[in-house]
Amino acid sequence: MIALDANVLVAALRSTTGCSRVLLKRVLLGEFLAVVSVPLFLEYEAVLTRSKHLAAFQLAEQEVVEFLDGPAGRLAPVEISYLWRPQLRDASDEMVLEAAANGAVSHLVTWNGKDFLPAAEKFGIAVVTPAAFIAAHLPTRQKE
C-alpha cells in the first residue's frame, strides 16, 4: 500500500505523460492500493481547486471535483486512530503522514521527500518520488 501526497495528483493533472499520471492510472486500475483519510481527501480537494492549479489544468472547479470522484472509489479509507502531531513543519503534510502511518503503507509517494524526513522513517515508511516508485515496481514495458 502507498500514500499519495497532493503534489502527485497536481502533477498527474498537469502532465498527461509524466510519472505521476502513470502512477495515478495504475492506482485507478487497482494495481496499487493507495490509502486516504477524510482529512487527506479534503486536502486533495483544497489543493486541486486552487485557482493557480485550475488555470494550469484548464479545468473548472466542478470538473476537478468530478475528477476526484474517480480515485475516491479506488482509495482505501483509513481511520485516523493515532495522531502523532507535530512531526513535520507543514500541517498539510501531517495529514499525508498520518494516513500513511495509520494505513501501514510501505511507501509515501511525493515530489517533496525532504518534507517528510526523517519522520516517515520512524514509522518504517519509505519516502519516494513517483519516478522512483514506478522504476522499482513496474517492468520497463509497462511504464507508459
Order of alpha helices (4+ residues) and beta strands (2+ residues): beta-alpha-alpha-beta-alpha-alpha-alpha-beta-alpha-beta-alpha-beta-alpha
